[in-house]
Amino acid sequence: MSTVQQEHMGMNRTGIQMSPIDSKAMQELEPSVTTDDGVGDIALAELRSDYIANADALGSVPLPGTLTGALTVGMSMLTGDRPQILLDKLGERLAFERTGTRLYDALITKCEVMLTGDISMTIDDLEQIRAHEARHFLMVADAIESLGGDPTSQTPSADLVGVESMGLVQVLNDPRTTIAQSLHAIVTAELSDKAGWETLVALADEHGLADMVERFTYALNEEREHLALTQTWYEEAIGLTYGDVELDDMTPVSEPPP
């Protein structure tokens, strides 16, 4: 069995050309049947507008559960900082890194059954990236606790990325998807992950949290490596290129900060 994607031609009946007689009849309907006076669209837009205007927020950033945390956040707000934004985005990354770990768990399981030597990706490569994602999760949890926050709470942005990631999880866990299709989802996740860490580094810098900036920059550099690797593997899997990028070939980052 080849890992490189080999799509086959089959009895796909989803297109209109599969039933020319019926499709011709549909296109010859009386104009009165297909004419849209716009009333339905207007009513639907009004209904949606009413829901939007009266909807609650997606959630809230929880108040610190400890006295030390409350004092830390309170002093930060008095100086004009926005600790609630930083805590919200930390919650977002925490949720996404947890999902990222599960995505690689699913890909490893799939590759144990389907992976051949047609592409340069190995199980060891995936396990190493999976370990990075798990370590990033713990890094963010520690950062939240250091600010007096509760890493077990779900912030609005954490809720958001949880919903956004549902489709990626479904792709990886679907037994019908190929390695190429699974890698497409992984690349999508890595693109989002890279952007998320860039935002987090900027927020930590805005708050003058030098230690966090250092640790988050290290994680960002690892995510950049993940993205470069998974893009290469995806291209190989669809037969676009046959590169030889490996984890050991990437520009090494410095040792992780303590």
C-alpha positions as a LaTeX table, in Angstrom:
\begin{tabular}{lrrr}
\hline
Residue & $x$ (\AA) & $y$ (\AA) & $z$ (\AA) \\
\hline
Met1 & 0.00 & 0.00 & 0.00 \\
Ser2 & 1.41 & 3.39 & $-1.00$ \\
Thr3 & 1.29 & 6.39 & 1.33 \\
Val4 & 1.25 & 8.82 & $-1.60$ \\
Gln5 & $-2.36$ & 9.74 & $-2.29$ \\
Gln6 & $-3.83$ & 7.70 & $-5.15$ \\
Glu7 & $-7.38$ & 8.94 & $-5.76$ \\
His8 & $-9.50$ & 6.66 & $-7.90$ \\
Met9 & $-12.35$ & 7.36 & $-10.29$ \\
Gly10 & $-15.60$ & 5.89 & $-9.06$ \\
Met11 & $-19.39$ & 6.13 & $-9.09$ \\
Asn12 & $-19.63$ & 9.61 & $-7.60$ \\
Arg13 & $-23.23$ & 10.71 & $-8.16$ \\
Thr14 & $-23.03$ & 14.14 & $-6.52$ \\
Gly15 & $-22.72$ & 16.17 & $-9.73$ \\
Ile16 & $-25.57$ & 17.41 & $-11.89$ \\
Gln17 & $-24.08$ & 15.77 & $-14.98$ \\
Met18 & $-24.91$ & 12.33 & $-13.58$ \\
Ser19 & $-28.59$ & 12.90 & $-14.35$ \\
Pro20 & $-28.87$ & 15.04 & $-17.51$ \\
Ile21 & $-32.59$ & 14.42 & $-18.03$ \\
Asp22 & $-33.59$ & 15.42 & $-14.51$ \\
Ser23 & $-31.17$ & 18.34 & $-14.43$ \\
Lys24 & $-32.59$ & 19.67 & $-17.69$ \\
Ala25 & $-36.11$ & 19.44 & $-16.27$ \\
Met26 & $-35.02$ & 21.31 & $-13.14$ \\
Gln27 & $-33.56$ & 24.13 & $-15.21$ \\
Glu28 & $-36.75$ & 24.44 & $-17.24$ \\
Leu29 & $-39.04$ & 25.15 & $-14.28$ \\
Glu30 & $-41.54$ & 27.97 & $-14.57$ \\
Pro31 & $-39.96$ & 31.32 & $-13.58$ \\
Ser32 & $-42.63$ & 31.78 & $-10.91$ \\
Val33 & $-41.33$ & 28.70 & $-9.09$ \\
Thr34 & $-37.72$ & 29.87 & $-8.93$ \\
Thr35 & $-38.22$ & 33.63 & $-8.62$ \\
Asp36 & $-37.08$ & 34.99 & $-5.24$ \\
Asp37 & $-38.68$ & 38.28 & $-4.27$ \\
Gly38 & $-36.24$ & 38.67 & $-1.40$ \\
Val39 & $-38.86$ & 38.41 & 1.33 \\
Gly40 & $-37.45$ & 35.15 & 2.67 \\
Asp41 & $-33.92$ & 36.51 & 2.82 \\
Ile42 & $-35.08$ & 39.66 & 4.58 \\
Ala43 & $-37.01$ & 37.69 & 7.19 \\
Leu44 & $-34.04$ & 35.41 & 7.82 \\
Ala45 & $-31.67$ & 38.36 & 8.16 \\
Glu46 & $-34.05$ & 40.04 & 10.62 \\
Leu47 & $-34.27$ & 36.87 & 12.69 \\
Arg48 & $-30.50$ & 36.52 & 12.81 \\
Ser49 & $-30.08$ & 40.20 & 13.66 \\
Asp50 & $-32.45$ & 39.80 & 16.60 \\
Tyr51 & $-30.48$ & 36.82 & 17.92 \\
Ile52 & $-27.18$ & 38.73 & 17.51 \\
Ala53 & $-28.50$ & 41.82 & 19.28 \\
Asn54 & $-29.79$ & 39.84 & 22.27 \\
Ala55 & $-27.16$ & 37.13 & 22.57 \\
Asp56 & $-25.02$ & 36.71 & 25.65 \\
Ala57 & $-21.24$ & 36.84 & 25.36 \\
Leu58 & $-19.39$ & 33.65 & 24.45 \\
Gly59 & $-18.07$ & 33.53 & 27.99 \\
Ser60 & $-15.96$ & 35.48 & 30.43 \\
Val61 & $-12.44$ & 35.48 & 31.79 \\
Pro62 & $-12.76$ & 34.09 & 35.32 \\
Leu63 & $-11.74$ & 36.14 & 38.32 \\
Pro64 & $-8.59$ & 34.85 & 40.04 \\
Gly65 & $-9.43$ & 32.23 & 42.62 \\
Thr66 & $-6.67$ & 33.25 & 45.04 \\
Leu67 & $-5.93$ & 36.45 & 46.93 \\
Thr68 & $-2.48$ & 36.67 & 45.38 \\
Gly69 & $-3.94$ & 36.30 & 41.92 \\
Ala70 & $-6.59$ & 38.94 & 42.57 \\
Leu71 & $-3.94$ & 41.40 & 43.77 \\
Thr72 & $-1.72$ & 40.68 & 40.76 \\
Val73 & $-4.53$ & 41.21 & 38.27 \\
Gly74 & $-5.87$ & 44.25 & 40.15 \\
Met75 & $-2.50$ & 46.01 & 40.19 \\
Ser76 & $-1.99$ & 45.23 & 36.51 \\
Met77 & $-5.34$ & 46.80 & 35.61 \\
Leu78 & $-4.57$ & 49.89 & 37.70 \\
Thr79 & $-1.43$ & 50.48 & 35.64 \\
Gly80 & $-3.41$ & 50.36 & 32.42 \\
Asp81 & $-2.49$ & 46.83 & 31.36 \\
Arg82 & $-5.06$ & 44.32 & 30.08 \\
Pro83 & $-4.42$ & 41.16 & 32.07 \\
Gln84 & $-7.83$ & 39.79 & 31.11 \\
Ile85 & $-6.78$ & 39.76 & 27.44 \\
Leu86 & $-3.55$ & 37.95 & 28.23 \\
Leu87 & $-5.35$ & 35.41 & 30.42 \\
Asp88 & $-7.95$ & 34.86 & 27.70 \\
Lys89 & $-5.27$ & 34.21 & 25.08 \\
Leu90 & $-3.35$ & 31.95 & 27.45 \\
Gly91 & $-6.55$ & 29.96 & 27.85 \\
Glu92 & $-6.85$ & 29.82 & 24.07 \\
Arg93 & $-3.36$ & 28.40 & 23.63 \\
Leu94 & $-3.91$ & 25.94 & 26.46 \\
Ala95 & $-7.01$ & 24.58 & 24.73 \\
Phe96 & $-5.33$ & 24.48 & 21.32 \\
Glu97 & $-2.18$ & 22.73 & 22.55 \\
Arg98 & $-4.35$ & 20.09 & 24.22 \\
Thr99 & $-6.17$ & 19.58 & 20.93 \\
Gly100 & $-2.86$ & 19.56 & 19.04 \\
Thr101 & $-1.60$ & 16.74 & 21.22 \\
Arg102 & $-4.72$ & 14.73 & 20.45 \\
Leu103 & $-4.40$ & 15.44 & 16.73 \\
Tyr104 & $-0.92$ & 13.97 & 16.68 \\
Asp105 & $-2.10$ & 11.00 & 18.77 \\
Ala106 & $-4.68$ & 10.31 & 16.07 \\
Leu107 & $-2.17$ & 10.77 & 13.24 \\
Ile108 & 0.31 & 8.42 & 14.91 \\
Thr109 & $-2.39$ & 5.76 & 15.23 \\
Lys110 & $-3.28$ & 6.16 & 11.55 \\
Cys111 & 0.35 & 6.06 & 10.44 \\
Glu112 & 1.00 & 2.87 & 12.42 \\
Val113 & $-1.45$ & 1.22 & 10.02 \\
Met114 & $-0.95$ & 3.12 & 6.76 \\
Leu115 & 2.50 & 4.71 & 6.66 \\
Thr116 & 5.00 & 3.38 & 4.12 \\
Gly117 & 8.38 & 4.62 & 2.99 \\
Asp118 & 6.97 & 6.82 & 0.24 \\
Ile119 & 7.37 & 10.03 & 2.27 \\
Ser120 & 10.09 & 11.19 & 4.65 \\
Met121 & 7.81 & 11.40 & 7.70 \\
Thr122 & 8.37 & 8.77 & 10.41 \\
Ile123 & 6.53 & 7.73 & 13.54 \\
Asp124 & 9.48 & 9.03 & 15.56 \\
Asp125 & 9.06 & 12.46 & 13.94 \\
Leu126 & 5.39 & 12.55 & 14.90 \\
Glu127 & 6.06 & 11.39 & 18.45 \\
Gln128 & 8.64 & 14.14 & 18.87 \\
Ile129 & 6.21 & 16.83 & 17.68 \\
Arg130 & 3.51 & 15.32 & 19.89 \\
Ala131 & 5.88 & 15.67 & 22.86 \\
His132 & 6.46 & 19.33 & 21.93 \\
Glu133 & 2.72 & 20.00 & 21.91 \\
Ala134 & 2.29 & 18.36 & 25.32 \\
Arg135 & 5.18 & 20.39 & 26.73 \\
His136 & 3.68 & 23.59 & 25.33 \\
Phe137 & 0.43 & 22.74 & 27.11 \\
Leu138 & 2.24 & 22.46 & 30.44 \\
Met139 & 4.17 & 25.67 & 29.74 \\
Val140 & 0.96 & 27.63 & 29.22 \\
Ala141 & $-0.67$ & 26.09 & 32.30 \\
Asp142 & 2.31 & 27.21 & 34.40 \\
Ala143 & 2.09 & 30.72 & 32.90 \\
Ile144 & $-1.60$ & 31.01 & 33.80 \\
Glu145 & $-0.92$ & 29.92 & 37.37 \\
Ser146 & 1.95 & 32.38 & 37.67 \\
Leu147 & $-0.53$ & 35.19 & 36.93 \\
Gly148 & $-2.97$ & 33.91 & 39.54 \\
Gly149 & $-5.31$ & 32.35 & 36.99 \\
Asp150 & $-6.92$ & 28.93 & 36.94 \\
Pro151 & $-5.75$ & 26.76 & 34.01 \\
Thr152 & $-8.78$ & 24.48 & 34.40 \\
Ser153 & $-11.23$ & 27.27 & 33.53 \\
Gln154 & $-12.42$ & 27.84 & 29.97 \\
Thr155 & $-12.00$ & 31.38 & 28.70 \\
Pro156 & $-13.98$ & 32.80 & 25.74 \\
Ser157 & $-11.10$ & 32.29 & 23.29 \\
Ala158 & $-10.57$ & 28.76 & 24.61 \\
Asp159 & $-14.23$ & 28.06 & 23.89 \\
Leu160 & $-13.80$ & 29.56 & 20.41 \\
Val161 & $-10.80$ & 27.45 & 19.38 \\
Gly162 & $-12.48$ & 24.37 & 20.79 \\
Val163 & $-15.32$ & 24.84 & 18.33 \\
Glu164 & $-12.93$ & 25.78 & 15.50 \\
Ser165 & $-10.88$ & 22.63 & 16.08 \\
Met166 & $-13.80$ & 20.19 & 16.02 \\
Gly167 & $-13.54$ & 19.68 & 12.27 \\
Leu168 & $-9.81$ & 18.96 & 12.48 \\
Val169 & $-10.39$ & 16.34 & 15.16 \\
Gln170 & $-13.10$ & 14.73 & 13.03 \\
Val171 & $-10.78$ & 14.55 & 10.02 \\
Leu172 & $-7.97$ & 12.87 & 11.95 \\
Asn173 & $-10.28$ & 10.39 & 13.70 \\
Asp174 & $-12.21$ & 9.44 & 10.55 \\
Pro175 & $-10.96$ & 5.97 & 9.54 \\
Arg176 & $-11.65$ & 6.78 & 5.87 \\
Thr177 & $-9.24$ & 9.72 & 5.59 \\
Thr178 & $-5.84$ & 9.09 & 4.06 \\
Ile179 & $-2.52$ & 10.21 & 5.48 \\
Ala180 & $-2.46$ & 13.01 & 2.89 \\
Gln181 & $-5.90$ & 14.22 & 3.95 \\
Ser182 & $-4.91$ & 13.97 & 7.60 \\
Leu183 & $-1.76$ & 15.99 & 6.95 \\
His184 & $-3.88$ & 18.67 & 5.26 \\
Ala185 & $-5.74$ & 19.07 & 8.55 \\
Ile186 & $-2.48$ & 19.05 & 10.51 \\
Val187 & $-1.04$ & 21.84 & 8.34 \\
Thr188 & $-4.19$ & 23.88 & 8.98 \\
Ala189 & $-3.71$ & 23.36 & 12.72 \\
Glu190 & $-0.03$ & 24.29 & 12.58 \\
Leu191 & $-0.76$ & 27.51 & 10.67 \\
Ser192 & $-3.22$ & 28.53 & 13.36 \\
Asp193 & $-0.86$ & 27.45 & 16.13 \\
Lys194 & 1.98 & 29.57 & 14.77 \\
Ala195 & $-0.26$ & 32.65 & 14.56 \\
Gly196 & $-1.52$ & 32.03 & 18.10 \\
Trp197 & 1.98 & 31.89 & 19.56 \\
Glu198 & 2.97 & 35.07 & 17.71 \\
Thr199 & 0.05 & 36.85 & 19.37 \\
Leu200 & 0.96 & 35.43 & 22.78 \\
Val201 & 4.59 & 36.55 & 22.49 \\
Ala202 & 3.42 & 40.07 & 21.61 \\
Leu203 & 1.00 & 40.20 & 24.57 \\
Ala204 & 3.62 & 38.94 & 27.02 \\
Asp205 & 6.03 & 41.57 & 25.71 \\
Glu206 & 3.36 & 44.25 & 26.08 \\
His207 & 3.05 & 43.31 & 29.76 \\
Gly208 & 6.79 & 43.33 & 30.30 \\
Leu209 & 6.89 & 39.61 & 31.15 \\
Ala210 & 10.41 & 38.87 & 29.92 \\
Asp211 & 10.50 & 35.28 & 31.18 \\
Met212 & 7.26 & 34.47 & 29.37 \\
Val213 & 8.49 & 36.15 & 26.20 \\
Glu214 & 11.57 & 33.93 & 26.27 \\
Arg215 & 9.64 & 30.70 & 26.87 \\
Phe216 & 6.90 & 31.58 & 24.37 \\
Thr217 & 9.45 & 32.52 & 21.70 \\
Tyr218 & 11.05 & 29.12 & 22.14 \\
Ala219 & 7.63 & 27.46 & 21.63 \\
Leu220 & 6.98 & 29.68 & 18.61 \\
Asn221 & 10.24 & 28.58 & 16.99 \\
Glu222 & 9.28 & 24.94 & 17.52 \\
Glu223 & 5.88 & 25.59 & 15.94 \\
Arg224 & 7.60 & 27.14 & 12.93 \\
Glu225 & 9.59 & 23.94 & 12.56 \\
His226 & 6.42 & 21.86 & 12.87 \\
Leu227 & 4.78 & 23.90 & 10.11 \\
Ala228 & 7.74 & 23.55 & 7.75 \\
Leu229 & 7.89 & 19.81 & 8.31 \\
Thr230 & 4.18 & 19.11 & 7.97 \\
Gln231 & 3.96 & 21.23 & 4.81 \\
Thr232 & 6.80 & 19.20 & 3.31 \\
Trp233 & 5.20 & 15.90 & 4.32 \\
Tyr234 & 1.84 & 16.97 & 2.90 \\
Glu235 & 3.42 & 17.91 & $-0.43$ \\
Glu236 & 5.18 & 14.56 & $-0.54$ \\
Ala237 & 1.96 & 12.76 & 0.34 \\
Ile238 & 0.10 & 14.25 & $-2.62$ \\
Gly239 & 3.07 & 13.59 & $-4.90$ \\
Leu240 & 3.94 & 17.26 & $-5.37$ \\
Thr241 & 7.55 & 17.05 & $-4.16$ \\
Tyr242 & 9.85 & 14.50 & $-2.66$ \\
Gly243 & 11.86 & 16.51 & $-0.17$ \\
Asp244 & 14.07 & 15.15 & 2.55 \\
Val245 & 13.43 & 17.58 & 5.40 \\
Glu246 & 13.76 & 15.89 & 8.77 \\
Leu247 & 13.59 & 17.12 & 12.34 \\
Asp248 & 17.38 & 16.80 & 12.71 \\
Asp249 & 17.92 & 18.92 & 9.58 \\
Met250 & 15.99 & 21.91 & 10.90 \\
Thr251 & 17.82 & 24.90 & 12.37 \\
Pro252 & 18.05 & 23.99 & 16.06 \\
Val253 & 16.58 & 26.30 & 18.66 \\
Ser254 & 18.31 & 26.90 & 21.97 \\
Glu255 & 17.60 & 24.77 & 24.96 \\
Pro256 & 14.21 & 25.50 & 26.54 \\
Pro257 & 14.30 & 28.04 & 29.34 \\
Pro258 & 13.97 & 26.61 & 32.85 \\
\hline
\end{tabular}
